[in-house]
Amino acid sequence: MPQETEGQAPVSVHRAFVVYFRTNSAVTQGRVAGRVEHIASGQATHFASLEELLAFIDQVLANVRAPPRRRRSR
């Protein structure tokens, strides 16, 4: 698994998803179906295409904000 390298944006649980693919999915053939869940909010949906999967992720990320960053104490 690739390691984070300098200059890359950090990852956040607020932008994390779990994707379950149905056993008959064939990603290389463009056939995907399953369930996706947003970790932080618990929002979930079933999808029957890559377009539906990406539309859900886009919708959630547009409406979910990460918590404010902590200010450094002086």
N, C-alpha and C positions, 0 to 999 in steps of 0.2 A: 504494500500500500504506500503511495507517495507521501512523503513527509511535507509539512508546511515549510515553505522557504521564505526567506527574507523578502519583504515587499508584497507578499500576498495578504489579502484581508483575512482576519481571523474568522473562524466558524462560530456559530451561535446556536444554542438550543432553540432560540426563538425562530430560527429559520430551518429547523430540522423536521424531516418527515420520515415515516416508515411506510414502505410500499410493499404490499403483498401481491405477488403475481399468481394468477390462476395457473394450474398445472398445464393447461393447454395453450398458454402463451408461447409465442415464438418471436422473440424480440428481433432477431435478424431478418425475419420475414414480415416485420411490421405489425404483427398480431399480438396486442397486449390487452389484458383485462385483469381486473383485481380490485383491490381496496387500498386507499391511501389515507394516512392519518397524520395530522400536524401534531407534533409532540407537545408543544407548549400549551396549545388551546384545547386539544382533544377533538377538534373538528375532523370529521372523516366523511368519506364518500366512496362509492363504488365507481369504477371507470371501465369503459369498454373500448377505449382507444387511447393512443398516445396523446392526441389532442385534448381529450377529456381530462387525462391525468395532468397535463401541463396547465390547462385552464384552471383547475382547482388550485394547484400550487400558486399560480399567478394571483388568483383571487385572494387567497389567504395571505400571501406576502404583501399585497397591496393594503390589507386591512390590519395587519399585526405590526406593532412597533416593539422594538426591543426596549427593555427598561433603560432609564437614563443612566449614563455613565457616572460612576462615583467621582467626585472632585477630589483631587489630591490635597491633603492637608499641608499647610505651609509650615 
